[in-house]
Amino acid sequence: MQDEFVKPHWTPFWVPEATRIVERVRRLIEECRSRKIPIIFTAYARTHAHLDRPKSGAFMPNRFTGKIRDDPAYFRDGKIWHGLPLRSEDVVIQKPSYGAFFDTPLESILKNLEKDTVIICGTLTNFCCGTTARQAYERGFKVIVGSDVTATDDPKLHTAELKTLRKGFAMVVNSAQIIKKLS
């Protein structure tokens, strides 16, 4: 839920649905905080002068030269949207690719916190959220994906990704169901 995806009209990567889900994401975060569940934000940012990125990224269709204006301000700082204020106890991980586990300390952090379950919310459902869910599953974590606290730029892809995750990688439920289960 970083500025590049949530801040209206700032980048060509803005996901209007991400802006619309901010309040539900914030409520879920507050509920987790009230139950002492750690909050871990991840952001795609300029890490290590981009040398830690998968080299194959340059071959992805969405990155072909001229398709999207590459502003050096985009994805530099990995700033979390102001509607989801950070607290000192929150963890922020700068990641070099879609999945939050790839070349990050996330797995070690979760193990050090003695956590066996991750709740995933954010954007893009079919890129970062889905990849992170699969990576968590492959590492033995229980995975919960919030169907109404994830978003993408195409409702059909959102639905298809949730269907795939539900079939083999995660429990997919809405935020009200997650909050009820936390109770």
N, C-alpha and C positions, 0 to 999 in steps of 0.2 A: 504494500500500500504506500508506495513512494510517489513523490511528486510527478514523475514522468508519466505515470498511469492515472493518477487521481486528479491532478490540477487541471481544471477545464481549459482546453484549447492551448495549453502550454507547449505540448510536443505533438508530433504526428502519432505518438504512441498512446495518447489519452484514451482511456476506456470509460465512456460515460457511465456504464453500469458500475464501475469501481467507485465512482463518485457517489452514486446512489446508495451503495451498501455501507458507506462509512459509519453511519449511526448504528447499524446492527453490529458491525465489527467492534465498535467502541463499547457497546453494551456487553458483548461477549467478553471482551478484554476486562472490563470492570468486574464482571461476575467472577472471572478467573482470579483476578487480583484479590477480591474479597475472600477467596478460598485459598489464598497463598499459593496459587498455581503460577509458576514463573512465566513471564511473557518474554518471548524471543522474537524480535523483528529481524527480517532479513531484507537486504536491499542489494540490487544489482548496481555495482558502482565501479568506478575506475580503481581497480586494485592492481598493484605492481606493474603500472604502466601497460596494462592489458597483456602482459607476458604470461599471465596465469590462465588465460582464456583458452578454451579448446580451439585449436587452429582451424578446425572444420567450420567454425562459425562464419568465416568469411564466405563460405560457399552456400550459405542458406539464402533462399530466394528473397527474404525480407531485407537482406543486406547488400543486394546487388547495387553497384555504383549507380547513383542517380535515382534510385527508386524512392528513397527517403532522405531528406536533408539531414546530414550528420552534424548537428550543432555540438561543439565541444562542451557545452554546458549540460547536455543530456547525459545521464547516467554517470556523472562524475562523482558526485558527493553521496549518492544513495540516501537522500533526505526523506524521512518518513513524513507523510502528510500531516499537517498541523492539527487536523481534526482527531488525530490519534496521539495525544501528547505522551511523550516518553517520560518515564520516571527513572530515578537513579538506580533502582533495582532491576530495571529491564536490561536485557542483553540485546545488542544490535550486532548482527553479523553482516559484514560486507562479503558478498559472494561473487564469484567470477562467471557463473553460468546459471542456467535455469534452476537446477536443483540446489536446495539449501545444504545438502550434505557434501557435495562435490568440492573438494579442496577447501573445506572450512572446518572449524573446530566444533561444529554442532553436535556430532555424535559424542565427543568427549564431554561437552558441556552437559548434555542430557544424562550421560552415565554418572558424571560427578554429582548431579542433582538427584540421582537415583530415580529417574523417571523412565517408565516403560511405555508411555503413551504420548502421542502428539496429536494436537488438535490443529488442523490447518484451515486458515482463512486467508483471503487476500485475492490478488490478481496476478497473473492470468491463470484461470482454471486449467486450461489445456497446455500450459507451458510450465510456469514455476510451481504452481500448486500441485498439479498432477505428477510432475517429475519428483518433487519433494516427497509426495505420498508414496510413490514407488520406491524411492531410495530408503525411506523410513521402514517400509514393509520389508525390504531386502535385508535390512539390518536388525530385524526382529522386533521392531516397535509395533505396538498397536496403533492404528491410524484412524483418526476420525476426521472427516472432511465436512465442513459446513456447506450445505447446498445453497443457502441464501446469504452466505458471507464469503462467497467466492464469486468472481466475475470474469468475464472475458468479452471480447469485442464481437462475438457472434453467438447468439443464443443457442443455435443448433450445436455448435462445438461445445458449449458449456454443458448442455444436456448429454451429449455423447460422451464427454470426458467423465462426467459424474456416473454415467451408466457403466463405463469401463472400470472406474475405480471401485464402484459398488460390487462389481462382479468378481474382482480378484485382489483388491489391494486395501480397501478401507471400508469402514462403516460410514455411510453417507447419510447424514440427517440434517435437519435445519437447526438454526441457532437456538430456537426455543426448546427443541428436544435435547440439544447439548446442555443447555442451562438446567433443564429438568433432571437430566442424568447426573449433573454435578451436585444437585440437591440431595 
